[in-house]
Every structure is written in structure tokens, then in C-alpha cells.
Amino acid sequence: MPDTVPRAIGTRRRRLVLELPVDEPDGFGGILRRYVAGPVLWGAIELVGAVERLRGGRDDSVATHRITLRGRTGLTPAMRLAAGPRRFAIRTIVDPDERGRDLVCHVEALSEASP
């Protein structure tokens, strides 16, 4: 389904939590990033496909999704989205019709071992 197709009422029925990054010094000159729960959002999740990534010296397949949300300001790729136990890293954010009504986030599913 193209990004520019309007969505019917009721298609955004997935409860999502926007997770906000918090960076803290690790005591060795670096930072530790953790995420805290932010606002609850409602959206539509669509599976797009998978991409191959090299992780730990081996090829790993990562599921990619498209999440459509109501338009809002302040959303960045540093944040992530949670749907129950599933976590999604935001890769890109697009306003498909440039009216500010909808945002389409292209995301990658994070494995359970990811922080």
C-alpha cells in the first residue's frame, strides 16, 4: 500500500508507546543510552519486508515495518516505538502529503537482546 493512500477510521488500532532516549555518562568518557516510556500513541503497523545485516560476524535478517501515526512534532529517529513486548527502531520519518496530518515511520524490529 503506498504511503499516500488515506487511511480509514479504525485502521490505527495498535497501541504504541513512544520511548524517549536518555543519555547518561558511563564514567569512562562515553555514554549509556536507555529509553523511558513517553506518550501513548495509536497507529497502524504494516510489515514491509526484511533486510540482511551483518551482526556478530554472521548474516541476520531484520524485519522492516511501516508505522503510520497521527501527525505530531518532535518525533526523531533517536526515539523508538514499543507495541507490547515488541520494540521498533525508527529509521526514517516521512510526512507523506506534507500537510502534517499523518507521519509514516519506517522502522526495524529490534531483537529481544537489544537495549
C-alpha positions as CSV (number, residue, x, y, z in Angstrom):
1,M,0.0,0.0,0.0
2,P,1.6,3.3,-1.0
3,D,2.3,5.9,1.7
4,T,0.0,8.5,0.2
5,V,-3.3,6.4,0.5
6,P,-5.6,7.9,3.1
7,R,-6.4,5.5,6.0
8,A,-9.9,4.7,7.1
9,I,-11.1,5.4,10.6
10,G,-10.2,2.4,12.8
11,T,-7.0,1.4,11.0
12,R,-4.9,3.0,13.7
13,R,-5.9,0.5,16.3
14,R,-2.4,-0.6,17.6
15,R,-1.4,0.9,20.9
16,L,2.2,2.1,20.8
17,V,4.4,3.7,23.4
18,L,6.9,6.3,22.2
19,E,10.2,5.6,24.0
20,L,12.4,8.6,24.6
21,P,16.2,8.2,24.8
22,V,18.1,9.3,27.9
23,D,21.9,9.5,27.7
24,E,23.9,9.3,30.9
25,P,27.7,9.3,31.3
26,D,29.2,5.9,31.8
27,G,32.2,7.1,33.9
28,F,34.7,6.2,31.2
29,G,34.2,9.1,28.9
30,G,31.3,7.5,26.9
31,I,27.6,7.4,27.4
32,L,24.9,4.9,28.2
33,R,21.6,5.2,26.4
34,R,18.4,3.9,28.0
35,Y,14.9,4.5,27.0
36,V,12.0,5.7,29.1
37,A,8.3,5.4,28.3
38,G,6.8,8.6,26.8
39,P,3.3,9.3,25.4
40,V,0.9,6.6,24.2
41,L,0.1,6.8,20.5
42,W,-2.3,4.9,18.2
43,G,-1.0,3.7,14.9
44,A,-1.2,1.2,12.1
45,I,1.7,-1.3,11.6
46,E,2.4,-2.9,8.3
47,L,5.1,-5.5,7.5
48,V,7.3,-4.2,4.6
49,G,9.9,-7.0,4.3
50,A,13.3,-7.8,5.7
51,V,16.8,-6.6,5.3
52,E,20.1,-8.5,5.7
53,R,22.5,-7.2,8.3
54,L,25.9,-8.4,9.4
55,R,25.7,-8.9,13.2
56,G,28.2,-10.7,15.3
57,G,30.1,-12.0,12.2
58,R,27.0,-13.6,10.6
59,D,24.2,-12.5,8.4
60,D,21.0,-11.7,10.2
61,S,17.6,-10.9,8.8
62,V,15.8,-7.9,10.3
63,A,12.1,-7.3,9.8
64,T,11.1,-3.9,8.5
65,H,7.8,-2.3,9.1
66,R,5.8,0.9,8.2
67,I,4.1,2.5,11.2
68,T,1.5,5.3,10.4
69,L,0.8,7.7,13.2
70,R,-1.2,10.9,13.5
71,G,0.9,13.9,12.8
72,R,2.9,15.3,15.7
73,T,6.0,17.4,16.2
74,G,9.2,16.4,18.0
75,L,9.5,12.8,16.7
76,T,13.1,11.9,15.8
77,P,14.9,8.7,14.7
78,A,16.7,8.7,18.1
79,M,13.4,7.6,19.6
80,R,11.8,4.2,19.3
81,L,8.3,2.7,19.4
82,A,7.0,-0.2,21.5
83,A,4.0,-2.3,20.8
84,G,3.6,-4.6,23.8
85,P,6.9,-6.6,24.1
86,R,8.0,-5.6,20.6
87,R,10.4,-2.7,20.0
88,F,11.0,-0.8,16.8
89,A,13.9,1.4,15.9
90,I,12.8,4.4,13.9
91,R,15.0,4.8,10.8
92,T,13.1,7.5,8.8
93,I,10.0,9.7,9.4
94,V,8.0,11.0,6.4
95,D,5.0,13.3,6.2
96,P,3.5,11.7,3.0
97,D,1.3,14.6,1.9
98,E,3.2,17.4,3.7
99,R,0.0,18.6,5.5
100,G,1.1,17.4,8.9
101,R,-1.9,15.1,9.3
102,D,0.0,11.8,9.2
103,L,3.5,10.6,9.8
104,V,4.9,7.4,8.3
105,C,7.8,5.9,10.3
106,H,10.0,3.3,8.5
107,V,11.2,1.1,11.3
108,E,13.2,-2.0,12.0
109,A,12.2,-4.6,14.6
110,L,14.7,-5.0,17.4
111,S,15.6,-8.4,18.8
112,E,14.8,-9.2,22.4
113,A,18.5,-8.8,23.3
114,S,18.7,-5.1,22.1
115,P,18.8,-2.5,24.9
